[in-house]
């Protein structure tokens, strides 16, 4: 083994955390991981999650005397928002405890619906 190995330097160790190249590599790794997860989730939703299809029904009624009555009903599909668009919500609540303490509160935020 060679005797001319570089000795450990504490200042050099901590200067690596201040190096922008280190952070750029980490950011690049996170962005690529997010892109792969997004592509996988898109493929999962496209091929494995069932979709709601519009159903059209036709009712035919024929009465005596030759009267024909056609009724077509088309079920409307409820269109959901895209999963990445958060749905805002506001919730209010009240509570009473057995110790006699009572109060009210509220929550506000956004939720992602998959």
KOLDRENMI-279442 format. One record per atom (N, C-alpha, C): chain; residue number from 1; atom name; x, y, z. Coordinates in nm, 4 decimals. Atoms other than C-alpha are relative to their C-alpha. Last residue first. Example, Ala and Ser with C-alpha at 12.3 -4.5 7.8 and 13.67 -1.06 7.14 Angstrom:
residues 2
unit;pos;site;x;y;z
A;2;N;-0.0820;-0.1190;-0.0060;
A;2;CA;1.3670;-0.1060;0.7140;
A;2;C;-0.0770;0.1090;0.0730;
A;1;N;0.0890;-0.1190;0.0000;
A;1;CA;1.2300;-0.4500;0.7800;
A;1;C;0.0900;0.1200;0.0000;
This chain:
residues 114
unit;pos;site;x;y;z
A;114;N;-0.0465;0.0939;0.1002;
A;114;CA;-5.6976;0.9888;-0.6963;
A;114;C;-0.1150;-0.0821;-0.0512;
A;113;N;0.0900;0.1144;0.0113;
A;113;CA;-5.8286;1.2933;-0.5137;
A;113;C;0.0456;-0.0871;-0.1147;
A;112;N;-0.0196;0.0650;0.1293;
A;112;CA;-5.5665;1.5443;-0.3999;
A;112;C;-0.0865;-0.1247;-0.0031;
A;111;N;-0.0194;0.1445;-0.0013;
A;111;CA;-5.6876;1.7575;-0.1117;
A;111;C;0.0155;-0.0484;-0.1435;
A;110;N;0.0226;0.0541;0.1334;
A;110;CA;-5.6587;2.1284;-0.0428;
A;110;C;0.0297;-0.1494;0.0047;
A;109;N;-0.1134;0.0588;0.0697;
A;109;CA;-5.6804;2.3140;0.2850;
A;109;C;-0.0375;-0.0433;-0.1394;
A;108;N;0.0026;-0.0454;0.1384;
A;108;CA;-5.8996;2.4709;0.5480;
A;108;C;0.1226;-0.0592;-0.0687;
A;107;N;-0.1157;0.0440;0.0787;
A;107;CA;-5.9894;2.3318;0.8854;
A;107;C;-0.0172;0.0527;-0.1414;
A;106;N;0.0159;0.0033;0.1454;
A;106;CA;-6.2206;2.4854;1.1399;
A;106;C;0.1301;-0.0476;-0.0621;
A;105;N;-0.1209;-0.0170;0.0784;
A;105;CA;-6.2746;2.4693;1.5100;
A;105;C;-0.0304;-0.0055;-0.1480;
A;104;N;0.0255;0.0100;0.1431;
A;104;CA;-6.5319;2.4783;1.7812;
A;104;C;0.1316;0.0222;-0.0725;
A;103;N;-0.0651;-0.0936;0.0901;
A;103;CA;-6.5247;2.4346;2.1531;
A;103;C;-0.0391;-0.0240;-0.1443;
A;102;N;0.0638;-0.0005;0.1315;
A;102;CA;-6.6427;2.2556;2.4583;
A;102;C;0.0717;0.1009;-0.0884;
A;101;N;-0.0675;-0.0870;0.0956;
A;101;CA;-6.4836;2.1571;2.7888;
A;101;C;-0.0681;-0.0123;-0.1360;
A;100;N;0.0699;-0.1275;0.0102;
A;100;CA;-6.7283;2.0084;3.0327;
A;100;C;0.0648;0.0972;-0.0958;
A;99;N;-0.0491;-0.0875;-0.1071;
A;99;CA;-6.5052;1.7230;3.1417;
A;99;C;-0.0662;0.1362;-0.0030;
A;98;N;0.0692;0.0357;-0.1237;
A;98;CA;-6.7132;1.4863;2.9296;
A;98;C;0.0457;0.0855;0.1171;
A;97;N;-0.0631;0.1080;-0.0735;
A;97;CA;-6.5910;1.6647;2.6191;
A;97;C;-0.0761;-0.0271;0.1288;
A;96;N;0.0308;-0.0096;-0.1421;
A;96;CA;-6.7899;1.8683;2.3701;
A;96;C;0.0629;-0.1193;0.0685;
A;95;N;-0.0217;0.1154;-0.0860;
A;95;CA;-6.6846;1.9290;2.0126;
A;95;C;-0.0398;0.0334;0.1431;
A;94;N;0.0160;-0.0370;-0.1396;
A;94;CA;-6.7666;2.1497;1.7161;
A;94;C;0.0219;-0.1241;0.0853;
A;93;N;0.0411;0.1042;-0.0933;
A;93;CA;-6.6588;2.1230;1.3564;
A;93;C;-0.0143;0.0580;0.1399;
A;92;N;0.0238;-0.0574;-0.1319;
A;92;CA;-6.6060;2.3332;1.0454;
A;92;C;-0.0488;-0.1116;0.0906;
A;91;N;0.0775;0.0825;-0.0918;
A;91;CA;-6.4493;2.2052;0.7263;
A;91;C;-0.0131;0.0735;0.1326;
A;90;N;0.0123;-0.0688;-0.1279;
A;90;CA;-6.3283;2.4088;0.4289;
A;90;C;-0.0889;-0.0878;0.0864;
A;89;N;0.1083;0.0342;-0.0908;
A;89;CA;-6.2060;2.2367;0.1131;
A;89;C;0.0070;0.0873;0.1246;
A;88;N;0.0003;-0.0726;-0.1268;
A;88;CA;-5.9988;2.3067;-0.1969;
A;88;C;-0.1175;-0.0436;0.0875;
A;87;N;0.1370;-0.0430;-0.0250;
A;87;CA;-5.9638;2.0313;-0.4571;
A;87;C;-0.0014;0.0735;0.1339;
A;86;N;0.0573;0.0188;-0.1333;
A;86;CA;-5.6011;2.0010;-0.5684;
A;86;C;-0.1417;0.0551;0.0088;
A;85;N;0.0587;-0.1284;-0.0369;
A;85;CA;-5.5234;1.9667;-0.9396;
A;85;C;-0.0662;-0.0166;0.1365;
A;84;N;-0.1061;-0.0880;-0.0476;
A;84;CA;-5.2842;1.6709;-0.9834;
A;84;C;-0.0523;0.1396;0.0352;
A;83;N;-0.0479;0.0368;-0.1337;
A;83;CA;-5.5651;1.4168;-0.9954;
A;83;C;0.1047;0.0961;0.0530;
A;82;N;-0.1257;0.0735;0.0153;
A;82;CA;-5.7416;1.5879;-1.2873;
A;82;C;0.0600;-0.0217;0.1384;
A;81;N;-0.1159;-0.0819;0.0296;
A;81;CA;-6.0879;1.6982;-1.1884;
A;81;C;0.1224;-0.0892;-0.0180;
A;80;N;-0.0813;-0.0371;-0.1145;
A;80;CA;-6.3675;1.4501;-1.2086;
A;80;C;0.1136;0.0904;-0.0456;
A;79;N;-0.1406;-0.0203;0.0334;
A;79;CA;-6.6248;1.4411;-1.4847;
A;79;C;0.0744;0.0482;0.1233;
A;78;N;-0.0483;-0.1090;-0.0838;
A;78;CA;-6.9541;1.2941;-1.3763;
A;78;C;0.1499;0.0133;-0.0244;
A;77;N;-0.1179;0.0339;-0.0790;
A;77;CA;-7.0695;1.0815;-1.6658;
A;77;C;0.0436;0.1231;0.0796;
A;76;N;-0.1089;-0.0958;0.0103;
A;76;CA;-7.4198;1.1558;-1.7843;
A;76;C;0.1143;-0.0419;0.0920;
A;75;N;-0.0577;-0.0270;-0.1315;
A;75;CA;-7.6445;0.8569;-1.8260;
A;75;C;0.1194;0.0921;-0.0182;
A;74;N;-0.1452;0.0091;0.0044;
A;74;CA;-7.8264;0.8794;-2.1554;
A;74;C;0.0533;0.0419;0.1362;
A;73;N;-0.0628;-0.0588;-0.1181;
A;73;CA;-8.1920;0.8004;-2.1531;
A;73;C;0.1496;-0.0197;-0.0118;
A;72;N;-0.1433;0.0256;-0.0086;
A;72;CA;-8.3740;0.7399;-2.4779;
A;72;C;0.0552;0.0757;0.1195;
A;71;N;-0.0651;-0.0871;-0.0978;
A;71;CA;-8.7493;0.7065;-2.4685;
A;71;C;0.1472;-0.0383;0.0069;
A;70;N;-0.1427;0.0246;-0.0215;
A;70;CA;-8.9387;0.5712;-2.7666;
A;70;C;0.0534;0.0998;0.1024;
A;69;N;-0.0608;-0.1010;-0.0855;
A;69;CA;-9.3205;0.5536;-2.7694;
A;69;C;0.1450;-0.0402;0.0252;
A;68;N;-0.1362;0.0372;-0.0358;
A;68;CA;-9.4999;0.3694;-3.0492;
A;68;C;0.0622;0.1152;0.0795;
A;67;N;-0.0757;-0.1156;-0.0465;
A;67;CA;-9.8753;0.3908;-3.0848;
A;67;C;0.1365;-0.0474;0.0509;
A;66;N;-0.1151;-0.0317;0.0832;
A;66;CA;-10.0108;0.1026;-3.2960;
A;66;C;0.0781;0.1232;0.0430;
A;65;N;0.0403;-0.0995;0.0979;
A;65;CA;-10.3609;0.0774;-3.1541;
A;65;C;0.1182;0.0482;-0.0830;
A;64;N;0.1010;0.0515;0.0915;
A;64;CA;-10.2649;-0.1064;-2.8417;
A;64;C;-0.0464;0.1129;-0.0915;
A;63;N;0.1330;0.0144;-0.0590;
A;63;CA;-9.9508;0.0372;-2.6910;
A;63;C;-0.0972;-0.0502;-0.1056;
A;62;N;0.0994;0.0099;0.1065;
A;62;CA;-9.5903;-0.0156;-2.7932;
A;62;C;-0.1349;-0.0249;0.0676;
A;61;N;0.1329;0.0380;-0.0463;
A;61;CA;-9.3305;0.1032;-2.5473;
A;61;C;-0.0946;0.0013;-0.1196;
A;60;N;0.0995;0.0006;0.1069;
A;60;CA;-8.9622;0.1069;-2.6379;
A;60;C;-0.1322;-0.0484;0.0592;
A;59;N;0.1221;0.0686;-0.0406;
A;59;CA;-8.7117;0.2069;-2.3731;
A;59;C;-0.1016;0.0140;-0.1123;
A;58;N;0.1172;-0.0340;0.0795;
A;58;CA;-8.3636;0.2926;-2.4971;
A;58;C;-0.1169;-0.0842;0.0482;
A;57;N;0.1065;0.1001;-0.0018;
A;57;CA;-8.0640;0.2983;-2.2683;
A;57;C;-0.1179;0.0519;-0.0809;
A;56;N;0.1219;-0.0494;0.0617;
A;56;CA;-7.7384;0.4844;-2.3227;
A;56;C;-0.1015;-0.1132;-0.0019;
A;55;N;0.0925;0.1081;0.0326;
A;55;CA;-7.4513;0.4207;-2.0881;
A;55;C;-0.1261;0.0625;-0.0566;
A;54;N;0.1374;-0.0458;0.0087;
A;54;CA;-7.1584;0.6579;-2.0761;
A;54;C;-0.0877;-0.1153;-0.0474;
A;53;N;0.0445;-0.0240;0.1369;
A;53;CA;-6.8397;0.4859;-1.9712;
A;53;C;-0.1440;0.0458;0.0020;
A;52;N;0.1462;0.0001;0.0098;
A;52;CA;-6.6726;0.5096;-1.6342;
A;52;C;-0.0385;0.0344;-0.1427;
A;51;N;0.0607;-0.1301;0.0278;
A;51;CA;-6.3062;0.4170;-1.6508;
A;51;C;-0.1511;-0.0155;-0.0048;
A;50;N;0.1147;0.0001;0.0910;
A;50;CA;-6.1395;0.1187;-1.4890;
A;50;C;-0.0578;0.1406;-0.0154;
A;49;N;0.1120;-0.0601;-0.0705;
A;49;CA;-5.7920;0.1748;-1.3408;
A;49;C;-0.1194;0.0047;-0.0953;
A;48;N;0.0493;0.0856;-0.1072;
A;48;CA;-5.5377;-0.0730;-1.4815;
A;48;C;-0.1156;0.0589;0.0794;
A;47;N;0.0258;0.1390;0.0351;
A;47;CA;-5.4340;0.0544;-1.8247;
A;47;C;-0.0656;-0.0829;0.1103;
A;46;N;0.0531;0.0188;0.1348;
A;46;CA;-5.4381;0.4341;-1.8180;
A;46;C;-0.0421;-0.1443;-0.0254;
A;45;N;0.1362;-0.0532;0.0103;
A;45;CA;-5.4053;0.4800;-1.4418;
A;45;C;-0.0609;-0.0263;-0.1370;
A;44;N;0.0889;0.0737;-0.0903;
A;44;CA;-5.1052;0.2456;-1.4191;
A;44;C;-0.1439;0.0494;-0.0128;
A;43;N;0.0263;0.1294;0.0638;
A;43;CA;-4.9411;0.3989;-1.7276;
A;43;C;-0.0945;-0.0824;0.0870;
A;42;N;0.0842;-0.0255;0.1172;
A;42;CA;-4.9766;0.7462;-1.5763;
A;42;C;-0.0359;-0.1304;-0.0699;
A;41;N;0.1349;-0.0248;-0.0490;
A;41;CA;-4.8422;0.6259;-1.2402;
A;41;C;-0.0960;0.0261;-0.1154;
A;40;N;0.0562;0.1253;-0.0495;
A;40;CA;-4.5382;0.4750;-1.4094;
A;40;C;-0.1417;0.0171;0.0494;
A;39;N;0.0276;0.0853;0.1158;
A;39;CA;-4.4719;0.7916;-1.6096;
A;39;C;-0.0615;-0.1325;0.0436;
A;38;N;0.1138;-0.0575;0.0718;
A;38;CA;-4.5059;1.0074;-1.2972;
A;38;C;-0.0372;-0.0851;-0.1210;
A;37;N;0.1213;0.0286;-0.0782;
A;37;CA;-4.2767;0.7769;-1.0977;
A;37;C;-0.1243;0.0536;-0.0706;
A;36;N;0.0259;0.1442;0.0127;
A;36;CA;-4.0118;0.7889;-1.3735;
A;36;C;-0.1267;-0.0383;0.0771;
A;35;N;0.0466;0.0254;0.1369;
A;35;CA;-4.0376;1.1695;-1.3937;
A;35;C;-0.0322;-0.1477;-0.0201;
A;34;N;0.1378;-0.0483;0.0105;
A;34;CA;-4.0155;1.2040;-1.0135;
A;34;C;-0.0565;-0.0266;-0.1395;
A;33;N;0.0832;0.0946;-0.0756;
A;33;CA;-3.7020;0.9848;-1.0060;
A;33;C;-0.1471;0.0408;-0.0071;
A;32;N;0.0114;0.1224;0.0800;
A;32;CA;-3.5479;1.1956;-1.2841;
A;32;C;-0.0873;-0.1037;0.0709;
A;31;N;0.0858;-0.0269;0.1154;
A;31;CA;-3.6255;1.5171;-1.0942;
A;31;C;-0.0173;-0.1233;-0.0883;
A;30;N;0.1387;-0.0094;-0.0462;
A;30;CA;-3.4831;1.3776;-0.7680;
A;30;C;-0.0949;0.0253;-0.1172;
A;29;N;0.0445;0.1337;-0.0385;
A;29;CA;-3.1578;1.2687;-0.9362;
A;29;C;-0.1467;0.0007;0.0436;
A;28;N;0.0177;0.0762;0.1236;
A;28;CA;-3.1169;1.6069;-1.1075;
A;28;C;-0.0505;-0.1413;0.0313;
A;27;N;0.1231;-0.0503;0.0610;
A;27;CA;-3.1717;1.7849;-0.7768;
A;27;C;-0.0293;-0.0759;-0.1285;
A;26;N;0.1124;0.0485;-0.0794;
A;26;CA;-2.9079;1.5661;-0.6122;
A;26;C;-0.1334;0.0440;-0.0591;
A;25;N;0.0137;0.1437;0.0258;
A;25;CA;-2.6597;1.6289;-0.8936;
A;25;C;-0.1183;-0.0571;0.0776;
A;24;N;0.0540;0.0141;0.1354;
A;24;CA;-2.7201;2.0038;-0.8731;
A;24;C;-0.0187;-0.1472;-0.0344;
A;23;N;0.1441;-0.0243;-0.0048;
A;23;CA;-2.6721;1.9918;-0.4956;
A;23;C;-0.0636;-0.0130;-0.1379;
A;22;N;0.0617;0.1063;-0.0782;
A;22;CA;-2.3304;1.8309;-0.5256;
A;22;C;-0.1512;0.0160;0.0022;
A;21;N;0.0052;0.1170;0.0873;
A;21;CA;-2.2291;2.0679;-0.8049;
A;21;C;-0.0676;-0.1168;0.0719;
A;20;N;0.1259;0.0032;0.0758;
A;20;CA;-2.3240;2.3653;-0.5844;
A;20;C;-0.0107;-0.1211;-0.0932;
A;19;N;-0.0295;0.0067;0.1425;
A;19;CA;-2.0412;2.2834;-0.3360;
A;19;C;-0.1313;-0.0081;-0.0791;
A;18;N;0.0182;-0.1338;0.0552;
A;18;CA;-2.1357;2.3953;0.0144;
A;18;C;0.0219;0.0040;-0.1508;
A;17;N;0.1410;-0.0347;-0.0130;
A;17;CA;-2.1877;2.0408;0.1390;
A;17;C;-0.0305;0.1373;-0.0578;
A;16;N;0.0771;0.0726;0.1012;
A;16;CA;-1.8485;1.9419;-0.0005;
A;16;C;-0.1480;0.0312;0.0067;
A;15;N;0.0070;-0.0851;0.1184;
A;15;CA;-1.6867;2.2169;0.2106;
A;15;C;-0.0751;-0.0695;-0.1136;
A;14;N;0.1143;-0.0905;-0.0088;
A;14;CA;-1.7790;2.0118;0.5176;
A;14;C;-0.0096;0.0941;-0.1184;
A;13;N;0.1236;0.0775;-0.0089;
A;13;CA;-1.5450;1.7243;0.4244;
A;13;C;-0.1217;0.0928;0.0014;
A;12;N;0.0295;0.0444;0.1367;
A;12;CA;-1.2657;1.9576;0.3114;
A;12;C;-0.1311;-0.0795;-0.0029;
A;11;N;0.0447;-0.1170;0.0758;
A;11;CA;-1.2771;2.1312;0.6503;
A;11;C;-0.0343;-0.0379;-0.1443;
A;10;N;0.1362;-0.0328;-0.0398;
A;10;CA;-1.2634;1.7970;0.8331;
A;10;C;-0.0532;0.1198;-0.0790;
A;9;N;0.0082;-0.1398;-0.0397;
A;9;CA;-0.9538;1.6863;0.6439;
A;9;C;-0.1466;0.0328;0.0287;
A;8;N;0.1369;-0.0493;-0.0146;
A;8;CA;-0.8682;1.3177;0.6206;
A;8;C;0.0013;0.1433;0.0516;
A;7;N;0.0568;0.0093;-0.1337;
A;7;CA;-0.5125;1.2558;0.5113;
A;7;C;-0.1398;0.0606;0.0013;
A;6;N;0.0428;-0.1299;-0.0518;
A;6;CA;-0.4250;1.1993;0.1484;
A;6;C;-0.0656;-0.0198;0.1363;
A;5;N;0.1436;-0.0223;0.0046;
A;5;CA;-0.2431;0.8758;0.0857;
A;5;C;-0.0339;0.1346;0.0619;
A;4;N;0.0294;-0.1387;0.0323;
A;4;CA;0.1342;0.8951;0.0248;
A;4;C;-0.1511;0.0251;-0.0142;
A;3;N;0.0001;-0.0815;-0.1216;
A;3;CA;0.2212;0.5753;0.2108;
A;3;C;-0.0397;0.1450;-0.0269;
A;2;N;-0.0806;-0.1215;0.0091;
A;2;CA;0.1252;0.3491;-0.0759;
A;2;C;-0.0126;0.0818;0.1275;
A;1;N;0.0826;-0.1170;0.0000;
A;1;CA;0.0000;0.0000;0.0000;
A;1;C;0.0880;0.1246;0.0000;
